[in-house]
Amino acid sequence: MHDIRAIRENPAAFDAALAKRGLSGLSSQVLDLDEARRTRIHAAETAQADQNAASKQVGAAKASGDEAEFERLRALVGEKKAEVAAKQAEAKDLDSQLNDLLMGIPNHPFDDVPEGSDEADNIEIHRWGTPPTLDFKPKEHFEIDGVKPGMDFETAAKLSGSRFVVLSGSVARVHRALAQFMLNTHIEKNGLTETWTPVLVREEMMQGTGQLPKFGEDSYQTTNGWWLVPTAEVPLTNIVNGETLEENALPHRYVAHTQCFRSEAGSAGRDTAGMLRQHQFEKVEMVSITHPDHSVTELDRMTACAQGILERLGLAYRTVVLCTGDMGFGARKTHDIEVWLPGQNTYREISSCSVCGDFQARRMNARFKPADGGKPQFVHTLNGSGLAVGRCLIAVLENGQQSDGSVILPDVLHPYLLGRTTITADGTLV
C-alpha cells in the first residue's frame, strides 16, 4: 500500500513509477479523493467548533431570560450536530473509497527493473549447469514409463475434477523426499527458521500481503469466510501483522512447507497436461522480514538459497529479472528461477523471489523500533519459493529419465529414500 503523504508531496514521481507498469493518471484520482476527504473532515471540525460554541451560549441565553436567543441557539446546536454527523459520514465514505483505491494500486518497481510488457522482456542474469544431452527423444514427466504407475490423473479427476493428481508409490516418496530435503537445507545450511502455519487464514491476512481485494478470484474462500492460502507467504509474512519489532531482532527468516491452493483463474488452456499447473500443490516457502537498509541484499541472499537447492539436485537452471509488465502486484523487484525441463525442451519457472519494500508492511502495520530510540519505521518484506515441490519433482523425473523408462534420482535424495537410487521402468523404487 502506498504512503498518501508521499503522493501528496510528489505526485509526478508516483505517476512516473507506475507508468513503468503501464498505468497512468492515478495520482490525480488519489489526490482528488484525498482532497475531498480532507475538506469534509475540516468542515466537520468547523461545524463541531460552532456546535460547541453555541452549546456554551445556550445556558447564558436561558439564564438571561432571552427566550428568542435561547431558541435560536438551541436550533443552531441541532443544525450543527446534524452537519457534523453528515460531514463525518461523508469523510468516512471518502476515506473508504481512498483506501480501496490505494489497496488496488500495485507497488513501484525499483529503478533498475527492466521495462517491458511480458515475459519476453525479462532479462537473464545468471545461468548454471548444462541441460543433459539425451540419446533418445525425452518424454514429459507424465509420459515416462516408470512414472505412470505413480501419477494418476484419472482418479484425481474422479475425486476432485481437472488439475488435480493422485501420487502413489515411488513417485509419492520422491515428492516427499524433495520437500524434506528442501526444508533441511534451508534450516541447516541457510539459517531459516522452520515454521508450521495454518493454511486457512482470515480475510485481513490476505489483504495484508496483497492477495485481496484485487485478486480474490485467484484463491478459494470457505463458506465461513476463511481463505485457503495460495502460498505460505500469507501466514508467514502476517506473523508480524500489527507488531512493532526490535531493530536488533531483524531479520526474521522463515521457511514453511505447506499445501497451497489456487483457482488458476485466467489460465484456461495453459499447461493442462501433467502436474505443472495444479489447483492444489505443495511448496516450500521462504519469507524474510528485514530492516529497510538490508532488503535489497536480502533478495540476493534469498535467490541464492533457492538456486542452491537446484544446484545440489544437479538441475540446470537460469535466473531472470522480471520486467515491469511481468512482475507481481506487490513486488518492487523479482528474480524468477527457471529449471530445465527436457520433456518441453525449455526452461520453466520453479521459483519467484521478490522484495516488496514496505508495501506489505503498510497494509499490515508492521514496524520496528530503531535501536537509537527514534520513531518506529515500517519493516521490509520478501518472499520466495524454495522451491515449488511439484515442479521440482517434474524436473527431477524428466532430467533423470533413461531410454528404458527408468529414472535415475539425484544423489542428495538417496538418504531420504533409505538408500534407494532409481525408479525402475515398472515404477519400483530400488
Residue pairs with C-beta under 8 A, 6 or more apart in sequence:
1 102
1 103
1 359
1 362
1 363
2 14
2 30
2 102
2 105
2 108
2 359
2 362
3 362
4 30
4 34
4 98
4 102
6 14
7 14
7 27
7 30
7 31
7 34
8 31
8 34
11 27
11 28
11 30
11 31
12 27
14 26
14 27
14 30
14 108
15 24
15 25
15 26
15 27
17 108
17 109
18 24
18 26
18 105
18 106
18 108
20 109
20 113
20 115
20 324
21 106
21 109
21 324
21 325
21 327
22 117
22 324
22 325
23 105
23 106
26 101
26 105
29 101
30 98
30 101
30 102
30 105
33 94
33 97
33 98
33 101
34 98
36 94
37 91
37 94
37 95
37 98
40 87
40 88
40 90
40 91
40 94
41 87
41 91
43 83
43 87
44 83
44 84
44 87
44 88
44 91
47 80
47 83
47 84
47 87
48 80
48 84
50 76
50 80
51 76
51 77
51 80
51 81
51 84
54 73
54 76
54 77
54 80
55 77
57 73
58 70
58 73
58 74
58 77
61 69
61 70
61 73
62 70
100 213
103 207
103 213
103 214
103 363
104 213
104 214
106 329
106 330
107 329
107 330
107 331
107 332
107 356
107 357
107 359
108 332
108 357
109 324
109 327
109 331
109 332
109 333
110 332
110 333
112 333
113 321
113 322
113 323
113 324
113 327
113 332
113 333
114 121
114 122
114 123
114 321
114 323
114 324
115 121
115 323
115 324
115 325
116 122
116 323
116 324
116 325
116 326
117 323
117 325
117 326
118 323
118 325
118 326
119 322
119 323
119 326
121 323
121 325
121 326
122 320
122 321
122 322
122 323
122 326
122 336
123 320
123 321
123 323
124 318
124 319
124 320
125 319
125 320
125 321
125 335
126 307
126 318
126 319
127 317
127 318
127 319
128 307
128 310
128 311
128 316
128 317
128 318
129 310
129 311
129 314
129 315
129 316
129 317
129 340
130 316
131 316
131 340
131 342
132 316
132 342
132 399
134 342
134 401
134 403
135 403
136 403
138 342
138 343
138 345
138 398
138 401
139 343
139 398
139 401
140 273
140 274
140 341
140 343
140 344
140 398
141 147
141 151
141 274
141 275
141 343
141 393
141 394
141 397
141 398
142 148
142 151
142 153
142 273
142 274
142 275
143 343
144 397
144 398
144 401
144 405
144 407
145 404
145 405
145 406
145 425
145 426
145 427
146 170
146 401
146 405
146 406
146 407
146 423
146 424
146 425
146 426
146 427
147 171
147 397
147 407
147 423
147 427
148 427
149 168
149 169
149 170
149 171
149 426
149 427
150 167
150 168
150 169
150 170
150 171
150 172
150 423
150 427
151 165
151 166
151 167
151 171
151 275
152 165
152 166
152 167
152 168
153 164
153 165
153 166
153 275
155 166
156 164
156 165
156 166
157 164
159 166
160 279
160 280
161 279
162 272
163 264
163 272
163 277
163 278
163 279
164 278
164 279
164 280
165 275
165 278
167 175
169 427
169 429
170 423
170 427
170 428
170 429
171 393
171 397
171 423
171 427
173 417
173 429
174 393
174 396
174 397
174 409
174 413
174 417
174 423
174 429
175 282
175 389
175 390
175 393
176 416
177 413
177 416
177 417
178 389
178 392
178 393
178 396
178 413
179 257
179 282
179 284
179 389
180 416
181 309
181 312
181 412
181 413
181 416
182 257
182 284
182 309
182 386
182 387
182 389
182 392
183 194
183 255
183 257
183 284
185 308
185 309
185 312
186 192
186 194
186 255
186 284
186 286
186 305
186 386
187 193
187 194
187 255
189 308
190 253
190 255
190 305
190 308
191 253
192 253
192 254
192 255
192 286
192 305
193 252
193 253
193 254
193 255
194 255
194 256
195 236
195 239
195 254
195 255
195 256
196 256
197 232
197 235
197 236
197 256
197 258
198 229
198 235
199 228
199 229
199 235
199 258
199 259
199 260
199 261
200 222
200 226
200 227
200 228
200 229
201 226
201 227
201 229
201 234
201 235
201 238
202 225
202 226
202 227
203 212
203 225
203 227
204 241
205 227
205 234
205 235
205 238
205 241
206 212
206 216
206 219
206 227
206 234
207 213
207 363
208 234
208 237
208 238
208 241
208 360
208 363
208 364
209 233
209 234
209 237
209 238
209 330
209 360
209 363
209 364
210 329
210 330
210 356
210 359
210 360
210 363
211 218
211 219
211 227
211 230
211 234
212 227
214 329
215 329
217 263
217 265
217 266
218 230
218 262
218 263
218 264
218 265
218 266
219 227
219 228
219 229
219 230
219 261
219 262
219 263
220 227
220 228
220 261
220 263
221 227
221 228
222 228
227 234
228 261
229 235
229 258
229 260
229 261
230 260
230 261
230 262
231 258
231 260
231 283
231 285
231 383
231 385
232 256
232 257
232 258
232 260
232 283
232 285
232 287
233 285
233 287
233 383
235 256
236 254
236 256
236 285
236 287
236 383
237 287
237 289
237 360
237 364
237 381
237 383
238 364
239 252
239 254
239 289
240 252
240 289
240 361
240 364
240 366
240 379
241 364
241 365
241 366
242 364
242 365
242 366
243 366
243 367
244 367
244 368
244 369
244 376
245 252
245 289
245 366
245 367
245 368
245 369
245 379
246 368
246 369
246 371
247 291
247 368
247 369
247 370
247 371
248 371
249 368
250 289
250 290
250 291
250 294
250 368
250 379
251 288
251 289
251 290
251 291
251 294
251 298
252 288
252 289
252 290
253 286
253 287
253 288
253 289
254 286
254 287
254 288
255 284
255 285
255 286
255 287
255 386
256 284
256 285
256 287
257 282
257 283
257 284
257 285
257 389
258 282
258 283
258 285
259 280
259 281
259 282
260 280
260 281
260 282
260 283
261 279
261 280
262 279
262 281
263 279
264 277
264 279
267 277
270 277
271 277
274 394
275 281
275 390
275 393
275 394
276 348
276 390
276 391
276 394
278 390
281 388
281 389
281 390
282 388
282 389
282 390
283 385
283 387
283 388
283 389
284 385
284 386
284 387
284 389
285 383
285 384
285 385
285 386
286 302
286 305
286 306
286 353
286 382
286 383
286 384
286 385
286 386
287 381
287 382
287 383
288 295
288 298
288 302
288 381
288 382
288 383
289 366
289 379
289 380
289 381
290 298
290 379
290 380
290 381
290 382
291 368
291 379
291 380
292 357
292 358
292 377
292 378
292 379
292 380
294 380
295 355
295 357
295 380
295 381
295 382
296 333
296 355
298 355
298 380
298 382
299 333
299 335
299 353
299 354
299 355
299 382
302 353
302 382
302 384
302 386
303 319
303 335
303 337
303 353
303 384
305 384
305 386
306 337
306 351
306 353
306 384
306 385
306 386
306 387
307 317
307 319
307 337
309 386
309 387
309 392
310 317
310 337
310 339
310 350
310 387
310 395
312 410
312 412
313 392
313 395
313 396
313 410
313 412
313 413
314 399
314 410
314 411
315 339
315 340
315 392
315 395
315 396
315 399
315 410
316 339
316 340
316 399
317 337
317 338
317 339
317 340
317 347
317 350
318 337
318 338
318 347
319 335
319 336
319 337
319 338
320 335
320 336
320 338
321 333
321 334
321 335
321 336
322 328
322 331
322 333
322 334
322 335
322 336
322 352
327 333
327 334
327 354
328 334
328 352
328 354
330 354
330 356
330 359
330 360
331 354
331 355
331 356
332 354
332 355
332 356
332 357
332 359
333 354
333 355
334 352
334 353
334 354
334 355
335 352
335 353
335 354
335 384
336 349
336 351
336 352
336 353
337 349
337 350
337 351
337 352
337 353
337 387
338 347
338 348
338 349
338 350
339 347
339 348
339 350
339 391
339 392
339 395
340 346
340 347
340 395
340 399
341 347
341 348
341 394
341 395
341 398
341 399
342 398
342 399
342 401
343 398
348 391
349 391
350 385
350 387
350 388
350 391
350 392
350 395
351 384
351 385
351 386
351 387
351 388
352 384
352 385
353 382
353 383
353 384
353 385
354 382
354 383
354 384
355 380
355 382
356 380
356 381
356 382
356 383
357 380
357 381
358 378
358 379
358 380
358 381
359 381
360 366
360 381
361 367
361 378
361 379
361 380
361 381
362 378
366 378
366 379
366 381
367 376
367 377
367 378
367 379
368 376
368 377
368 378
368 379
369 376
370 376
370 377
396 407
396 409
396 410
396 413
397 407
397 423
400 407
400 408
400 409
400 410
401 407
402 408
404 425
405 425
406 422
406 423
406 424
406 425
407 422
407 423
408 421
408 422
409 417
409 420
409 421
409 422
409 423
414 420
414 421
417 429
420 429
420 430
421 430
422 429
422 430
423 429
424 430
